[in-house]
Amino acid sequence: MSSEAEVLFERRGEAGIITLNRPKALNALSHQMVRMIHPQLLEWADDPQVTRVVLKAAGEKAFCAGGDIRAIYDLGRSGQADEAITFWREEYLLNHYIGTYPKPYVSLIDGICMGGGFGLSAHGAYRVAGDRYLFAMPEVNIGLFPDVGGTYVLPRLPGARGVYLALTGARIKAADAKAVGLATHVVPSARMAELEAALAGGEPVDAALAAYSAAPAPAPLDAHGDLIADAFGRTDIGAILARLDEIAGTDGEAAAFARKSADAMRAACPTSLAITMEQMRRGPTLTLGGALATEFRVVNRVARGHDFYEGVRAIIVDKDNAPRWEPARLADVDPDVIQAHFAPIDDELSLAAELA
């Protein structure tokens, strides 16, 4: 085991720099990392010498490929679900603090960004995509749901593209991320170090980002924009799948895209799909704090259920890619059970705790 810290902190010039430092684990976000980052952000918020925060990652493959799902799985399987829920609580509090941070918060995302990596970056003011940027929220494939603020961000993306990403787990690169607003800027990987130096040197954040940004390439999803808006703009999974099946019965690229999207949804966990659809319905009326509190209610139920552990077993642990969902069919998911996932809990997420 490496003795090097999982997160590195540096004050360089006017910038507080956070480096996620688990490259061999694709910088997966551990509980310890959450507990390191949050107090450092609090300290820098009160430090007049720090005028901006920069978040980046070690290694060239991943910014942060998600939360440390295997660790959470192991806790739940050993009867320590409460400890796993504590991780989610503290992660969500960190996500909210990032979303309300009083200084410019700049994420340099030059690699895989999924799940927990989305939570660390999406709520900050500046999200810079590099050449290696790759985004997805594939939680429906492991019996989970797009949390860490996905309830707030994804249904607000234009043209129902966030709903599409949430229900299919599809992967997108920098051009699509910029087109929908997941990324605020696109900067070539070769210029990321220069941008970081400019930020540390005290150059105004907007000016530095403008100076190093490049025009993004055409967004591939634009070719299917009308289809996505039409199908995924519906508020019922059955209606979405019916429309995708209808388009899939035609010819051409639209048919292939619709078929691929429908196949992805049908391969996902049925209960997760239903939970995610309910998130997308509720999200537009919620604040970020309200969205995270809602997700905390849901994750309390999911962490004590079956499908999350079965999904992680099938995809990550045994790698047989043959999860046995309960129920196995979308048609058998009880709407009342889904609504119960969103009901209040005794130990609600208190956003006041983030300042404790």
N, C-alpha and C positions, 0 to 999 in steps of 0.2 A: 504494500500500500504506500502511495506517495504521502509524504509528510507536508507537502505544499498546501497552502490554504486553498479552499474551494472558491473563494472570492478574494481578489486583490483590490486594495484601495490605495489611491495616490492623489496627493494634492500637487498639481502641476500648473504653475501660473495661477490663473483665475478659475481653473476647472478642477472639480472633484471628479476623479476618474474611477469608475467601477469596472473591473474586468472579471467576467465569469471564467472560472479557471478549472473546469473539468473536461478538457477537450476529448479525452478518451471515452468519456461517458456522454459525448455530444452536448456537454455543458447542461445536462439535465439538472433541474432545480431541486435541490435537497432542502429539507427542513432547516438544516444548519445554515445554508446560504440565505434563506429568508431571514433568519435570526441575526445574520451578520449585516445584511443590506439595510434593513429598516432603521436600526439605530444610527448607522452612518449617515443616512439621508437626513435624519433628524438633526444630527450634529452639524452637517453642512448647511442646513436651512438657516441655522443661527450664526453661521460664520460669515462675516462681511467680506472676508478675503475670497470666498468661493462665490462666484457670480453665475455659474452654470454647472450642471452635472452631465457627464458623458458616460454612457453605458456601452460597453463593448464586450467581446468574448475572445478567449484564447483559441488558437487553432483556426484552420481554414475551412472546416466542413460545416460546423454548426454554431449559430449564435446561441440558441437554447432549444433543444428538441422537445422540451416539455418538462413536466414535473417528474420527479423520480418515482414513476409508477410502480416499479418493482418493489421499492422500499415500502410503499403504501400497501401493496398487495401482501407482502410478507407480514406487515403489522396486522392487517385484517384477518389473515389466515391463522395467525397465532393468538387470536382473541383480543387484540389490542386496537380495535376499531376506534376507540376513543382517542388514542394517540394519533391515528391517521387523521381524524377529524380536527384535532388541534393543529396539524400541519395546514389543512385547508383554511381554517380560521385565520391563522397568522399570515398565510399567503394572500388571502382576500383583503386583509387589512393593509398589507403592503401595496397591493394593487390599487386600493382606494387612495392611499397616501400619494402614490405616484400621480394619480389622476388629479390631485389637488395640490401638487408640489408648488411652492411659492417662487421657485427659480426655474429658468429654462432647463428642460430635461431632454437630452438628446441621445437617442439610441442609434448606434451604428450597427446595422443588421446586415452582416455579410456572410450569410449561411442559412442553415435550416432554422426556421422560427415556427414553433408549434406550441400549443398548450401553454405551459408555464412561461415560455419565452414571449408569447403573445401578451400574457398578463404583465410581464415586466416592461414591455415597450409600448403597447397599444394605447395606453392611457396618458402617456407623456406627450408633450407638445410637439416634439420633432421625432420623426421616424425615418431614418435614412437607409435606403435599400442599396446594397452593393451588387456586384455582378453575380455573386453566388447566392443571393437571396432566394429562399424557397419557403413559402408559407402554406400551412394547412392547419385545420382544426379537425382532426380525424377521430375525435372521441367516441362518436357513435359506433365505431368499429370495435371498441373494447368495452362496451357496456357502460360508458360514462356519458357525458354531455359537454358541449362547449362552454366551459365555465370561465373563471378568472376574468369576468366582465364581458364574455361573449354575448350574454343576454342584452347588454347595453349597446355594444359596438355593431354586431353583425346585422341586426334588423334595420340599422340606420344606413347601411351601405346602399348606394343607389341601384336601382334596377333589380332589386331582390337578389343581388349577387351574394350578399352575406347569408341569406337564407339558403341559397344554392351551396355555398361553401360549408355551411353548418350541417346540412342534411346529407351531402355526398362525401364530405371529407376530401374534396378535390384539392389538388396542389396548384398553386400559382406562383409565378415569378415576379420580378420587380415591375415589369411594365403593367401587368394587371393590378398589382398592389397600388401603384401610383394612380392608376385610372380610377380606382374606387375609393382612394383616400386612406388605405391601410398604411401606405408609405407617403410621407409628405415630400420627400426628395429622393432622387436617384443619383448616386455618386459612384463613379467607377472604382472598383476595388483598389486599383493602383494609386488612387488619390485619397484614400481614406486616412492614411497617416498624415498627409498634408492638412486635411480638414481638421483632424484632431489637434495638430499643432496650432492651427489658426484659432481654434476654440480655446485652447489653453493659453494662448497669447493675449486673449482678451478682446479679439475682434468681435464686433457685434454678431450675435448668433445668426440672425437672418442674413446679414451680409456675407458671413462666412459660408453659409449653406448655399446661397445664391452663386457665390464665386466658384464653388467646386461642383455644383450640380450639372448633370448632363441631361439633354432631352431624352426622355424614355422612348424605348422602341414602341411600335404599335402593340396594343393590348390584344392578345389572342381571343379573350372572351368577348371582345367587341363584335366578333363575327357571329356570336350567338346571343347577343344582347337582347334582342326581341323575344327569342325563345325563352331565355332565362326569366325575363320579366313576366312573360305570359304564364309559364308553368309555375315558377316559384313565387309569384306574386299572389298565389292562392293561399288561403289560410287553413287548408285541410290537406293532410298527407294523401288521403285517397284521391282527392281532386288533382293534386300535383302528379301523382303516379298515372292517373287516367290520362291526363294531358300529355305526359311524356310518352306513354304507350301509343297514343294517337299519332303523335309526330313520328315516333319510331316506325310506324307502319307505312311511312312514305319513303321516298328515295333521297339520296344525297347526304351531304355533311350534317345537315340538321337532324336527320334520322339517326345517324350514327352517334351524334352527341346526345340526343335524347335517350337512346338505348343505353349508352354507357352510364348516364346519370341515373336512370331507373335501376339498372343492374347494381350500381353502387349502393343505392338506398335499400334494395331488397337483400343485399348481403350484410347490411348493418344490423345491429341489435334492435328488434322491434320496439322494445320499451324505451330505449334511448332515442329512437326517432320520434316517438310520441312526446317524450319530455322536451326534446329540442324544438319541435313544432310549437309547443306551448310556450317555450322561452321566446321564440320569434314573435308570437302573438302578443305577449305581455311586454316585451322589451321596449317598444317605442314610447310607452307612457312612464317608464321608470328612469330615475336618475341613476348614475353609476353606483352610488351607495345602495339604492334600492335594488338594483340588479344583483349586486354582490350578496346582499342580505337574502334575496330570493334564492340565489344559487346555493347559499349555505344551508337553507332549508332542504333543498333537493339533495345535496351531497350527503346530508345526514341520513337520508333514507337509502340512497344508493350504496353508501359505505356499509350498510347493514343488510344489504340484499344479496342476490345471487349473481346477477348478470355481469357486474363489474369484475368480480373475481374470476368468473368463467371466461370473460373476454381476455383478460390479462393472461390467464393460463394458456389459452389457445393461441394467442398472437405472440406473446413475449416469453412465457415460461416454457411450455412444451413445444410451441411453434408448429402445432399440427394444423393450424388455420381452420379448425372445425369446431367452433364454439357451439355449445348446446344451450341456446337461449331459452328462458322461461318467462313468457310464452315464446314459442318458436315462430309464430305468425303474427304479422301486424293486425290481422283481423281479430285476433284473440286478445289483444291488449285492451284492458278494461279502462274506459275513460275516467271512471271514478278513482281508480288507483293512480292514474296520472295526476289528477287534481289533488289527491292526497299528498303527493310528493311536494306540492307547493304550499301546503298548509303551515300555519305558524308552529314553531317548536318552543319548548320551554327555555332553551338556552340560545336565544337569537343572537345574530352577529351584531355586536355593538361597535359602531365606528368610532366612538369615543375612546375605545381601547387602543387605537392606533397611536395615540399620543401619550399613552401611559409609559 
